[in-house]
Amino acid sequence: MCVAVQTRNGIKLFHADANNMPFQDNQFATSIVATGVIDFLDDDDDQIRMILNEVKRVTDDQGEIFVAFIGFTPQNEELFRYVGAITDSGKLYMPNHCL
């Protein structure tokens, strides 16, 4: 199920299943995963990876992906260091091609 939740300042917000988004490949220039989607997955790395890959699928190859977090668990930090999302200096960064 996908629901257009709100349009604000020309930006349309959707509420959809993060594991299986009802959108075409490369449909969006920017994708945002809201706080709580990944924070409350009990550190299930496979599910987190699946969600991030699904977000990548619906985001244009030249687009940007933003993921909001409440905080990192050690397992989340390990995963994000593995995919290059946390740099050696501790900054969070993930180009679309890293997923």
N, C-alpha and C positions, 0 to 999 in steps of 0.2 A: 504494500500500500504506500502511496506517495501523496502527500498533501502539501499544497502550496500554503505555507503558514502565513506569510506576510510579504508584502512588497514595501520596501522602505528605501527612499533615496535612489530609486531605479534599480535596486538589488532585490531579486526574488529569492526568498528563503524557502527551503523545502524540508519536510520531515519525512525521512524514508529509511528503509532497512539498510544499514551500513554494510551488511554482508552481501547484499544483492540489490544494487541500486537500479531503479527502473529508467535508466538513462542510456543514451547511445554512447559509444566510445568517443572520446575527445570532444564531448559536447560543451564543456565549460572551460572558460579561460582561467577561472579561479574557483577553487573548491575549499571550503572551510569545514573542518570536523570540530563540532562544538565540544566544550569541556564536558566531561562525563562519559562520552562515548567510549573512550579508551581507558579512562581512569578507573572504571569499575568492572573491568573484565577479569579480575582475579589473576592477573599476570599470565594470561593465556597467550603466549607468544604467537602461536599459530593463528589464533583468531585476530589478534592485533595485526599481524602480517597480512591476513586475508582482507581486512578492512582497508588497510593502507593501499594494497594492490587494487582494490575496487575503486578507491578514490582516484588513484593514478589512472585507471582505465577510463573514467569519465572526464578526466581533466586533459585538456589539449597538451600535446607534447611540449609546447613552449609556455604553457600556463604555470600557475603557481598553486601550491597546496599549503594551507595553513591548518595546523592541528593545535588546539588549545588543551592544556593540561592543568589540573589542579596541583599535581605534584608527581614526582617520579618515584617509583619503587626501585630498589636495586635491579630487579629484573628488567623493568622498562629502560633504565639507564643503560644496561648491558646491550639490550636490543638496539637502542638508538645509536650507541657507539659503534656497534657492528655494521649498521647500514650507513654510517657516516653522518648521522644527524647531529651528533654532538662532536664538536671539534676538539682538538687537543687543548685549546684554551678554555674549554667548558661552555662555549657558546652553542646554542641550538640552531642548526641550519640543515635543511634537507632539500637540495635541488630535486625537481621532479624526476630526473633520470636516475636518482639513487634508489628508488624503490624497486 
